[in-house]
């Protein structure tokens, strides 16, 4: 089940909200935990045991770390390391086992091992990172131990962020898990934020996905440069509106139940450097890797060589986190390399050139990186880039069947909405409160109705996070 489905919108969410607000405060956590497990079981009934096992391991590991506070740090570190290893072991087996074996077998190693048919638990990367951050913060004495298994289980499995993030830290949500209230203004804010995200996903991302997928389904050698560029631009906007749309929906759902999740995107495509891009793109993931990998490796405090080594390693893992493919790894290293280049040389140059050129440079790097992220394999990526450069045969025009007046309109909307232009306009144009009270509800209701119409008549609703 995904947020942008009629089952979720018309059955699951209304029922859960109705029962949730009928219950007393003391029963709401238990009910949300049950609802979250049911939400997960809807799509992964055979793999819900993996998540329950993860909750159990991390609960008892947390208790063990807390009970050894008075003993040696070595004991605490051993417990934490073992628990983290179990978490990573689950992630590696389900997500990367076949990838690692296939990669080794390409060098004629471990040829006696056969690739297994392994189902990937949806959202395992997210709830694994939740668990690890809890254990590490507990070991650092930054959070108290959670002795109530229902509360820890709710933190790990909370359905609004279970399958698509944002990645939550325990200290950010622990107070709300213990005690939270939902006021009418907060609930209304949650509805508005959810509708914004739903519109991003259904009206913009899904529409542009038809052009992007139609383009990347073609032989890259046959794409004319105009279509190659159109395809990757559509994908660039698709992945942003898809991912930020899901984050908006998660944040909105959180508010409906009394939680305040941190922002995950901040108009990344207006960035003027790759460093700025990663401060604006998937913020929860970037900060997670910074706090639990980059800084523990030494960060930027141990000389330039180790700083560059740490950056490359972090972005190697960032790429691998997104999927079991060498394309993802290359995408991560590609961004890591540009971060180093900006530190060594380009950073000073960028400060001296006009903003528009800095913006163009950043977009070119990001769009080029998305080619590797979207392509089925590395060779296809190179061929696609070749087509973008105008060096292909340019004989295929099949993706043009998806280019309509409506899709062109949505493409233009996507370009506009990927910038804070409306924030800028709203600050310049003061709409009277009396008019705003009428216009805003009508606007959001219209978006919601359009989303329902789109979902009812169009079965194309790709779930882009399945690999994550």
Secondary structure, DSSP 8 states (H G I E B T S, - for coil): --TTSHHIIIIIHHHHHHHHHHS-HHHHHHHHHHHHHHHHHHHHTTTHHHHHHHHHHHHHHHHHHHHTTTS-HHHHHHHHHHHHHHHHHHHIIIIIHHHHHHHHHTTT-STTS--------TTHHHHHHHHHHHHHHHHTTSS-----HHHHHHHHH-GGGTTT-----HHHHHHHHHS----HHHHHHHHHHHHHHHHIIIIIIHHHHHHHHHHHTS-GGGB-HHHHHHHHHHHHHHHHHHHHHHHHHHHHHHHHTT-------S-GGG-SSHHHHHHHSSHHHHHHHIIIIITTTTTTSS-HHHHHHHHHHHHHHHHHHH-SSHHHHHHHHHHHHHHHHIIIIIHHHHHHS-HHHHHHHHHHHHHHHHHHHHSSSHHHHHHHHHHHTT-S---B-GGGGG--HHHHHHHHHHHHHTTTHHHHHHHHS---HHHHHHHHHHHHHHHHHHHHHHHHH------TTTT-
